[in-house]
Amino acid sequence: RSSFLMTKFCKKKLYIGALFPMSGGWPGGQACLPAAQMALDLVNKRTDILPDYELELIYYDSMCDPGEATKLLYDLLYTEPIKILLMPGCSSVSTLVAEAARMWNLIVLSYGSSSPALSNRQRFPTFFRTHPSATLHNPTRVQLFQKWKWTKIATIQQTTEVFTSTLDDLEQRVKEAGIEISVRQSFLTDPAVAVKNLKRQDARIIVGLFYETEARKVFCEVYKEKLYGKKYVWFLIGWYADNWFKIKDPSINCTVEQMTEAVEGHVTTEIVMLNPETVRGASNLTSQEFLAQLMSKLGGKNPEETGGFQEAPLAYDAVWALALALNKTVGPLKAKGRRLEDFNYNNKDITAEIYRALNTSSFEGVSGHVVFDAQGSRMAWTLIEQLQGGSYKKIGYFDMTKGNLSWYGNDRWIGSGPPADQTVVIQKFRYLSQKLFVSVSVFAGLGILMGIVCLTFNIYNSNVRYIQNSQPYLNNMTAVGCMMALAAVFPLGIDGLHVRNSQFPVVCQFRLWLLGLGFSLAYGSMFTKIWWVHTVFTKKDEKKDKRKHLEPWKLYATVGALLVIDILSLMIWQIVDPLHITVEKFTKEAPKGDVDQLIEPLLQHCSSEKMNTWLGVVYGYKGLLLLLGIFLAYETKSVSTEKINDHRAVGMAIYNVSVLCMITAPVTMILSSKQDASFAFASLAIIFSVYITLVVLFVPKMRRLITRGEWQSDQQETMKTGSSTNNNDEEKSRQLERENKELQKIIQEKEERVSELRNQLSERQALRSRKRPTSSNQNHSSPSLPAPQNDPKSLLPPPGYPLPASDNHSLPPTFSNSSTLYQPDGKINRNNCHPGRLQLLYK
């Protein structure tokens, strides 16, 4: 005993300056300080380790505050005795101490610093730590993300250097793994806004990086925002106290029950700080024996309520790492004539030897195998735990050095399994209603059959004069164009339900070409007719003779020109900017029931890069043709011609087609996002236009030929009286010709009768002139009779007959020679003319 006392008092002391956080954001010193003192006591008792020296700890409470730590560091450095090594706790204090320590040639050994920034050897050349870097959590997190097939995560961090550096490293690692950080939020003291942003941006898998006190604030807001449950998973740091969420905190207004509900199911990644194996290391203690002694040192305090309890093995091993390193430097220094007690803040040689000894440390501690990498950071396993029913359960380990994940398979979830990393969006294509498609297709098919019937009828009766006068070849083009337009209804209703995506552009081409060429043939042939009628029958009177001449090749050339224009424009469109599939996305819809899914409706369209430009050109050109057709139809509504006897029917068809087209084109563009309404509107407009055109043009011809039996050709018999407006005009013209011939015959008879009467009058006058001398002698003695007077009343016609016209223009030309009957030398009274002849003359 006396020799032991002599040795104890003869030992030289080596002082360690320590900054243990006993309070503040991470009160790790509450358990780490007793652990470090346990290690010092054991080291000082060992005779095989530093037999000539005794280690003594001088410590202060840094409160994990860099400002407070600066003041305490000044006291440590400028107050005797000289410290051979500095031992800070939390990362923020270690950053300050390690950066300043090289100015005093001091080694820094931390037991609780995890900041990745401390791995920078240029900035912190003399820094070591038994606590692994926080970046050691990140490979484990990435491994779990991949295990649970998450590709989208969110982060929320406290704005301190340790967490910022950790998050930067995590961002780099997840990027390499193909995982996206969709939301990144940070806060200084109040996390309310950051948590609300996470909720608003639909964050599901959330990595939280903050100290324990801030963790309580965060999860109080998480409870308020309902950012927990079966849809969410939180990843936290594992070095909090086991009951950190149950500790009463005046800075939050949530109850323990609310906090417990909010944190249920979260996952922690924690560096393995207690050796899981039962082995005796450098201290000759197993991890369980260490815990037993530590509990005794704490005086029976609840470990869950003691800050730094999990990091206590690291503080214990930090003291042992220092003792073993100093013990290793005794021999080399003695060979150089130096001793450890000779250390001062200007002595670089002793610092270099201590650095070399620490850098090559390798021993079994109560926290596991202790070894430092080139950056002075501890290499260790990672423990994965999950909070289940209010307590943490180990669910696996991850060995970063080997990339090996040891999984227990006891993870538990609120739902049926791990939640999705985002709301599951199910893309669902909208297809055309098949009932609507079949119904419209039936009408289109019937229209095509009707077109075939009309075309057959027109071709079969092409020799009939009435059909010939309607320009049957143009009507044939109309029928063919109508059938092509109806055929376009079928590809209009074909979508991704019927064909593959690779075949869909072909369907788009069929839509465009059938509808375009069908319109050109059908409308172009009708437009040509109405244009020719307007051109010929609105000329001046001096050109009336040319109305009788119709050159059919000009009509066909006009239709051909319109068709060529359409073909060229469509070819240019398809070569320069071909049609392809475009997918329109609609607002996501929530399905019925409590499922974490959204349905995103999709709709396929035929489109091109400059679709609006091409449609503007086509619609503009077609629109002008439609307007011009309406104008020409209106101008020629009262014209009658035998060369094109159905031009009025053509005008009626043009009215209907133009109105339907002008309404349909803009409406279908507006309704393009509603597949059923758009298809119904476009297809029915096509069907109505075709039906009206075929009925107006061909049904009257069929009726006329069937009801009147006019099936003979022009060489057999002339046309009979028709029933339409054009036929009535022609019949009136022929009737007037017959009446004119009858009138000319009557006039000729009258002239002959007048000539006969003139001869009779001449004979009577000659007879009277011979009898006048005799009668004058016989009448001398007789009373004189009144001389005959030219009484106008004697020339009046008999009752019931019209007065004779005095205007020569009203008489037929043949009556002009009979005016001599009214001369004075040929006066006639009722005594000399028979009343019957006078009546005939006036008649």
PyMOL commands that set and color helices and strands:
alter all, ss='L'
color gray80, all
select helices_A, chain A and resi 2-10+29-45+66-77+91-104+116-119+134-147+161-176+192-200+212-225+244-246+256-263+287-297+303-305+312-335+340-342+348-359+434-460+465-468+472-487+489-492+504-537+541-548+552-576+611-635+647-670+675-708+725-778+792-795+808-810+813-822+824-826+835-842
alter helices_A, ss='H'
color red, helices_A
select strands_A, chain A and resi 12-20+53-61+83-88+107-110+127-129+152-158+180-187+205-209+233-237+267-271+362-365+368-371+382-388+391-399+404-407+424-429+580-585+597-607
alter strands_A, ss='S'
color yellow, strands_A
deselect
rebuild
show_as cartoon
